[in-house]
Amino acid sequence: MIELATTVAFTIVSIAGVLGAGALLRARTLADRIVALDLLLVILVLAIAVGAVRTRERLYLDILVVTSLLGFLGTTIVARFMERRGSA
């Protein structure tokens, strides 16, 4: 049963990833690109979480936390850069 649920979840996450990549390609401003990249990061974290459920490996949870923290740090740094540069 868990295999079916994770397969469905992976399918939904994959569709979300394709739509997120499309949003990234259509983004015109730097802020829109950053939001699209942040969306793709969230989708990646979701995929790692589904992988952790499917394999029941605790290592994936550590990878999930590190990925989330690095994504948050990167988004914060880019937001500060944009604020100082004055681009919106």
DSSP file (Angstrom, degrees, kcal/mol; ACC not computed):
  #  RESIDUE AA STRUCTURE BP1 BP2  ACC     N-H-->O    O-->H-N    N-H-->O    O-->H-N    TCO  KAPPA ALPHA  PHI   PSI    X-CA   Y-CA   Z-CA
    1    1 A M     >        0   0    0      0, 0.0     4,-2.2     0, 0.0     5,-0.2   0.000 360.0 360.0 360.0 -39.2    0.0    0.0    0.0
    2    2 A I  H  >  +     0   0    0      1,-0.2     4,-2.5     2,-0.2     5,-0.2   0.842 360.0  56.3 -67.6 -31.2    2.8    2.4    0.8
    3    3 A E  H  > S+     0   0    0      2,-0.2     4,-2.1     1,-0.2    -1,-0.2   0.909 108.2  47.2 -65.3 -41.2    4.4    1.7   -2.6
    4    4 A L  H  > S+     0   0    0      2,-0.2     4,-2.3     1,-0.2    -2,-0.2   0.923 112.9  48.8 -65.1 -44.0    1.2    2.8   -4.3
    5    5 A A  H  X S+     0   0    0     -4,-2.2     4,-2.3     1,-0.2    -2,-0.2   0.906 113.6  45.9 -64.1 -42.0    0.9    5.9   -2.2
    6    6 A T  H  X S+     0   0    0     -4,-2.5     4,-2.8     2,-0.2    -1,-0.2   0.839 110.4  54.1 -72.6 -30.8    4.5    7.0   -2.8
    7    7 A T  H  X S+     0   0    0     -4,-2.1     4,-2.1     2,-0.2    -2,-0.2   0.926 111.0  45.5 -65.2 -43.8    4.2    6.3   -6.5
    8    8 A V  H  X S+     0   0    0     -4,-2.3     4,-2.4     2,-0.2    -2,-0.2   0.914 113.7  50.0 -63.5 -42.5    1.2    8.5   -6.7
    9    9 A A  H  X S+     0   0    0     -4,-2.3     4,-2.7     1,-0.2    -2,-0.2   0.910 109.8  50.2 -63.6 -42.6    3.0   11.1   -4.6
   10   10 A F  H  X S+     0   0    0     -4,-2.8     4,-2.4     2,-0.2    -1,-0.2   0.883 110.0  51.7 -62.3 -37.7    6.1   10.9   -6.9
   11   11 A T  H  X S+     0   0    0     -4,-2.1     4,-2.2     2,-0.2    -2,-0.2   0.931 111.8  45.4 -64.5 -45.2    3.9   11.4   -9.9
   12   12 A I  H  X S+     0   0    0     -4,-2.4     4,-2.3     1,-0.2    -2,-0.2   0.910 113.8  49.3 -64.6 -42.1    2.2   14.5   -8.4
   13   13 A V  H  X S+     0   0    0     -4,-2.7     4,-2.2     2,-0.2    -1,-0.2   0.876 109.9  52.4 -65.4 -36.8    5.6   15.9   -7.3
   14   14 A S  H  X S+     0   0    0     -4,-2.4     4,-2.2     2,-0.2    -2,-0.2   0.916 109.4  48.3 -65.2 -42.9    7.0   15.3  -10.8
   15   15 A I  H  X S+     0   0    0     -4,-2.2     4,-2.4     1,-0.2    -2,-0.2   0.914 111.5  50.6 -62.6 -42.1    4.1   17.1  -12.4
   16   16 A A  H  X S+     0   0    0     -4,-2.3     4,-2.5     1,-0.2    -2,-0.2   0.880 108.6  53.0 -62.6 -37.5    4.6   20.0  -10.0
   17   17 A G  H  X S+     0   0    0     -4,-2.2     4,-2.4     2,-0.2    -2,-0.2   0.900 108.9  48.4 -64.4 -40.8    8.3   20.0  -10.9
   18   18 A V  H  X S+     0   0    0     -4,-2.2     4,-2.1     2,-0.2    -2,-0.2   0.923 113.4  47.1 -65.4 -43.4    7.6   20.3  -14.6
   19   19 A L  H  X S+     0   0    0     -4,-2.4     4,-2.1     2,-0.2    -2,-0.2   0.885 112.1  51.0 -65.2 -37.6    5.1   23.1  -13.9
   20   20 A G  H  X S+     0   0    0     -4,-2.5     4,-2.0     2,-0.2    -2,-0.2   0.885 108.9  50.5 -65.9 -38.8    7.7   24.8  -11.7
   21   21 A A  H  X S+     0   0    0     -4,-2.4     4,-2.2     2,-0.2    -2,-0.2   0.884 109.3  52.0 -65.7 -37.3   10.3   24.5  -14.4
   22   22 A G  H  X S+     0   0    0     -4,-2.1     4,-1.8     2,-0.2    -2,-0.2   0.899 108.2  50.9 -63.8 -40.0    7.9   26.1  -16.8
   23   23 A A  H  X S+     0   0    0     -4,-2.1     4,-0.9     1,-0.2    -2,-0.2   0.881 109.5  51.6 -64.1 -37.4    7.3   28.9  -14.4
   24   24 A L  H  < S+     0   0    0     -4,-2.0     3,-0.4     1,-0.2    -2,-0.2   0.900 109.9  48.5 -65.5 -40.5   11.0   29.4  -14.2
   25   25 A L  H  < S+     0   0    0     -4,-2.2    -1,-0.2     1,-0.2    -2,-0.2   0.818 113.8  46.4 -70.4 -29.9   11.4   29.6  -17.9
   26   26 A R  H  < S+     0   0    0     -4,-1.8    -1,-0.2    -5,-0.2    -2,-0.2   0.589  84.6 116.3 -87.1 -10.3    8.6   32.1  -18.3
   27   27 A A     <  -     0   0    0     -4,-0.9    -3,-0.0    -3,-0.4     3,-0.0  -0.352  40.5-175.8 -64.9 134.0    9.7   34.4  -15.5
   28   28 A R        +     0   0    0     -2,-0.1     2,-0.2     0, 0.0    -1,-0.1   0.799  60.7  53.1-100.4 -36.1   10.7   37.8  -16.7
   29   29 A T  S  > S-     0   0    0      1,-0.1     4,-1.9    59,-0.1     5,-0.1  -0.594  83.2-116.6-102.0 163.7   12.0   39.6  -13.6
   30   30 A L  H  > S+     0   0    0      1,-0.2     4,-2.2    -2,-0.2     5,-0.2   0.888 115.9  54.4 -62.9 -39.9   14.7   38.5  -11.2
   31   31 A A  H  > S+     0   0    0      1,-0.2     4,-2.2     2,-0.2    -1,-0.2   0.903 107.4  50.2 -63.0 -40.8   12.2   38.3   -8.4
   32   32 A D  H  > S+     0   0    0      1,-0.2     4,-2.2     2,-0.2    -1,-0.2   0.883 110.2  50.6 -64.4 -37.8    9.9   36.0  -10.4
   33   33 A R  H  X S+     0   0    0     -4,-1.9     4,-2.5     2,-0.2    -2,-0.2   0.892 109.3  50.7 -66.3 -39.3   12.9   33.7  -11.1
   34   34 A I  H  X S+     0   0    0     -4,-2.2     4,-2.3     2,-0.2    -2,-0.2   0.911 110.7  48.7 -65.1 -42.2   13.8   33.6   -7.4
   35   35 A V  H  X S+     0   0    0     -4,-2.2     4,-2.2     2,-0.2    -2,-0.2   0.907 111.8  49.5 -64.2 -40.8   10.3   32.7   -6.5
   36   36 A A  H  X S+     0   0    0     -4,-2.2     4,-2.3     2,-0.2    -2,-0.2   0.898 111.2  49.0 -65.6 -40.2   10.3   30.0   -9.2
   37   37 A L  H  X S+     0   0    0     -4,-2.5     4,-2.0     2,-0.2    -1,-0.2   0.885 110.0  51.7 -65.5 -37.4   13.6   28.6   -7.9
   38   38 A D  H  X S+     0   0    0     -4,-2.3     4,-2.2     2,-0.2    -2,-0.2   0.892 108.4  51.8 -65.0 -38.6   12.2   28.6   -4.4
   39   39 A L  H  X S+     0   0    0     -4,-2.2     4,-2.3     1,-0.2    -2,-0.2   0.921 109.0  50.0 -61.0 -44.7    9.2   26.7   -5.6
   40   40 A L  H  X S+     0   0    0     -4,-2.3     4,-2.2     1,-0.2    -1,-0.2   0.853 108.4  53.5 -64.1 -33.7   11.5   24.1   -7.3
   41   41 A L  H  X S+     0   0    0     -4,-2.0     4,-2.4     2,-0.2    -1,-0.2   0.917 108.2  49.2 -66.1 -42.7   13.4   23.8   -4.0
   42   42 A V  H  X S+     0   0    0     -4,-2.2     4,-2.3     1,-0.2    -2,-0.2   0.903 110.5  51.0 -62.7 -40.3   10.2   23.1   -2.1
   43   43 A I  H  X S+     0   0    0     -4,-2.3     4,-2.2     2,-0.2    -1,-0.2   0.895 109.1  51.3 -64.0 -39.6    9.3   20.5   -4.7
   44   44 A L  H  X S+     0   0    0     -4,-2.2     4,-2.3     2,-0.2    -2,-0.2   0.913 109.2  50.0 -62.4 -42.9   12.8   18.9   -4.3
   45   45 A V  H  X S+     0   0    0     -4,-2.4     4,-2.3     1,-0.2    -2,-0.2   0.898 109.9  51.2 -63.2 -40.2   12.3   18.8   -0.5
   46   46 A L  H  X S+     0   0    0     -4,-2.3     4,-2.4     2,-0.2    -1,-0.2   0.903 108.9  51.0 -62.4 -40.7    8.9   17.1   -1.0
   47   47 A A  H  X S+     0   0    0     -4,-2.2     4,-2.3     1,-0.2    -2,-0.2   0.895 109.9  49.6 -64.5 -39.3   10.5   14.5   -3.3
   48   48 A I  H  X S+     0   0    0     -4,-2.3     4,-2.2     2,-0.2    -1,-0.2   0.898 110.1  51.5 -65.0 -39.6   13.2   13.8   -0.7
   49   49 A A  H  X S+     0   0    0     -4,-2.3     4,-2.0     2,-0.2    -2,-0.2   0.906 110.2  47.9 -64.5 -41.5   10.4   13.4    1.9
   50   50 A V  H  X S+     0   0    0     -4,-2.4     4,-2.5     1,-0.2    -1,-0.2   0.897 110.9  52.0 -66.0 -38.7    8.5   10.9   -0.2
   51   51 A G  H  X S+     0   0    0     -4,-2.3     4,-2.4     1,-0.2     6,-0.3   0.873 107.4  52.7 -63.3 -36.7   11.7    9.0   -0.9
   52   52 A A  H  X>S+     0   0    0     -4,-2.2     4,-1.7     2,-0.2     5,-0.5   0.888 110.8  46.9 -65.4 -39.0   12.3    8.9    2.9
   53   53 A V  H  <5S+     0   0    0     -4,-2.0    -2,-0.2     2,-0.2    -1,-0.2   0.915 113.4  48.6 -67.6 -42.0    8.8    7.4    3.4
   54   54 A R  H  <5S+     0   0    0     -4,-2.5    -2,-0.2     1,-0.2    -1,-0.2   0.923 122.8  30.6 -66.5 -44.3    9.3    4.9    0.6
   55   55 A T  H  <5S-     0   0    0     -4,-2.4    -1,-0.2    -5,-0.2    -2,-0.2   0.644  93.4-137.9 -91.0 -15.0   12.7    3.6    1.7
   56   56 A R  T  <5 +     0   0    0     -4,-1.7     2,-0.5    -5,-0.3    -3,-0.2   0.827  50.8 149.0  58.7  34.0   12.3    4.1    5.5
   57   57 A E    > < -     0   0    0     -5,-0.5     3,-0.6    -6,-0.3     4,-0.4  -0.864  43.2-154.3 -99.9 128.9   15.8    5.5    5.6
   58   58 A R  T >> S+     0   0    0     -2,-0.5     4,-1.2     1,-0.2     3,-0.8   0.720  87.7  74.9 -73.1 -21.1   16.5    8.1    8.3
   59   59 A L  H 3> S+     0   0    0      1,-0.3     4,-2.1     2,-0.2     3,-0.2   0.860  88.2  60.2 -60.0 -35.6   19.4    9.5    6.3
   60   60 A Y  H <> S+     0   0    0     -3,-0.6     4,-2.3     1,-0.2    -1,-0.3   0.823  98.9  57.3 -62.9 -30.8   17.0   11.1    3.9
   61   61 A L  H <> S+     0   0    0     -3,-0.8     4,-2.1    -4,-0.4    -1,-0.2   0.882 106.1  48.9 -68.7 -36.9   15.6   13.1    6.7
   62   62 A D  H  X S+     0   0    0     -4,-1.2     4,-2.3    -3,-0.2    -2,-0.2   0.917 112.0  48.7 -65.3 -42.6   19.0   14.6    7.5
   63   63 A I  H  X S+     0   0    0     -4,-2.1     4,-2.6     1,-0.2    -2,-0.2   0.883 109.2  54.4 -62.8 -38.0   19.4   15.4    3.8
   64   64 A L  H  X S+     0   0    0     -4,-2.3     4,-2.3     2,-0.2    -2,-0.2   0.914 109.1  46.7 -61.9 -45.2   15.9   17.0    3.9
   65   65 A V  H  X S+     0   0    0     -4,-2.1     4,-2.5     2,-0.2    -2,-0.2   0.922 113.8  47.6 -65.3 -44.4   16.8   19.3    6.8
   66   66 A V  H  X S+     0   0    0     -4,-2.3     4,-2.6     1,-0.2     5,-0.2   0.916 112.4  49.5 -64.1 -43.1   20.1   20.3    5.2
   67   67 A T  H  X S+     0   0    0     -4,-2.6     4,-2.3     1,-0.2    -1,-0.2   0.912 111.8  48.9 -62.2 -42.7   18.5   21.0    1.8
   68   68 A S  H  X S+     0   0    0     -4,-2.3     4,-2.5    -5,-0.2    -2,-0.2   0.920 112.7  47.1 -63.4 -44.3   15.8   23.1    3.5
   69   69 A L  H  X S+     0   0    0     -4,-2.5     4,-2.6     2,-0.2    -2,-0.2   0.912 112.8  48.2 -65.9 -42.5   18.3   25.1    5.5
   70   70 A L  H  X S+     0   0    0     -4,-2.6     4,-2.6     2,-0.2    -1,-0.2   0.892 112.1  50.3 -65.2 -38.4   20.5   25.8    2.5
   71   71 A G  H  X S+     0   0    0     -4,-2.3     4,-2.5    -5,-0.2    -2,-0.2   0.919 111.6  47.4 -64.7 -43.5   17.5   26.8    0.4
   72   72 A F  H  X S+     0   0    0     -4,-2.5     4,-2.4     2,-0.2    -2,-0.2   0.923 113.2  48.7 -62.6 -44.0   16.3   29.2    3.1
   73   73 A L  H  X S+     0   0    0     -4,-2.6     4,-2.4     1,-0.2    -2,-0.2   0.918 112.2  48.8 -62.6 -43.7   19.8   30.7    3.4
   74   74 A G  H  X S+     0   0    0     -4,-2.6     4,-2.3     1,-0.2    -2,-0.2   0.909 111.7  48.4 -63.8 -42.5   20.1   31.1   -0.3
   75   75 A T  H  X S+     0   0    0     -4,-2.5     4,-2.3     1,-0.2    -1,-0.2   0.897 111.8  50.3 -64.3 -40.2   16.8   32.8   -0.7
   76   76 A T  H  X S+     0   0    0     -4,-2.4     4,-2.2     2,-0.2    -2,-0.2   0.910 110.5  49.2 -64.8 -42.5   17.6   35.1    2.2
   77   77 A I  H  X S+     0   0    0     -4,-2.4     4,-2.2     1,-0.2    -2,-0.2   0.922 112.6  47.0 -63.8 -44.1   20.9   36.1    0.7
   78   78 A V  H  X S+     0   0    0     -4,-2.3     4,-2.7     1,-0.2    -1,-0.2   0.889 110.7  52.8 -66.1 -38.2   19.4   36.8   -2.7
   79   79 A A  H  X S+     0   0    0     -4,-2.3     4,-2.2     2,-0.2    -1,-0.2   0.903 110.1  47.7 -64.1 -40.7   16.6   38.8   -1.1
   80   80 A R  H  X S+     0   0    0     -4,-2.2     4,-2.3     2,-0.2    -1,-0.2   0.898 111.5  51.2 -65.8 -39.3   19.1   40.9    0.7
   81   81 A F  H  X S+     0   0    0     -4,-2.2     4,-2.3     1,-0.2    -2,-0.2   0.936 111.5  47.0 -61.2 -46.6   21.1   41.4   -2.5
   82   82 A M  H  X>S+     0   0    0     -4,-2.7     4,-1.8     1,-0.2     5,-1.2   0.880 111.0  52.3 -64.2 -37.9   18.0   42.5   -4.4
   83   83 A E  H  <5S+     0   0    0     -4,-2.2    -1,-0.2     1,-0.2    -2,-0.2   0.908 112.6  44.0 -65.3 -41.8   17.0   44.9   -1.6
   84   84 A R  H  <5S+     0   0    0     -4,-2.3    -2,-0.2     1,-0.2    -1,-0.2   0.852 114.7  49.4 -71.2 -34.4   20.4   46.6   -1.6
   85   85 A R  H  <5S-     0   0    0     -4,-2.3    -1,-0.2    -5,-0.2    -2,-0.2   0.772 106.1-129.7 -76.1 -26.0   20.5   46.7   -5.3
   86   86 A G  T  <5 +     0   0    0     -4,-1.8     2,-0.4     1,-0.3    -3,-0.2   0.638  57.9 138.8  87.8  14.9   17.1   48.2   -5.5
   87   87 A S      <       0   0    0     -5,-1.2    -1,-0.3    -6,-0.2    -2,-0.1  -0.752 360.0 360.0 -94.5 141.5   15.6   45.8   -8.1
   88   88 A A              0   0    0     -2,-0.4    -1,-0.1    -3,-0.1   -59,-0.1   0.382 360.0 360.0-122.6 360.0   12.1   44.6   -7.6
